Amino acid sequence: MKDLLNVQDYLFAIHDVGDWEGEEEQVAETLNELIHFAWGMLPDDLDCETIDNLINGIWEHLRGDLALIEAEFEELTDWVTHYIHSSLDEQV
């Protein structure tokens, strides 16, 4: 029930990402872009709890990972695509 949730509730502000030695703005921006990307992949009829777990899982998997500032954005979106697809496949 994706229409019951709002992607804006999952986005990060600079102070939410912690200390990235001056790269906090980039990390927050990258995370937010990845969250929007993932949001677009989620089926409209997916239950709220699953959506919540999937979107929060992006941060859980990437928190503290230097890939957020070192990897190409395409590499990160490839990871998100794999993460979303494999997580949804596990539910079937």
QUITAZI-V26380 format. One record per helix or strand of 2 or more residues. SS is the DSSP state (a for helix, b for strand). FROM is the first residue (numbers start at 1). TO is the last residue. If there is no record, write none. Layout:
ss-><SS | SS>
from-><FROM | FROM>
to-><TO | TO>
This chain:
ss-><a | a | a | a | a | a | a>
from-><2 | 7 | 14 | 24 | 48 | 67 | 73>
to-><4 | 10 | 16 | 41 | 62 | 70 | 91>
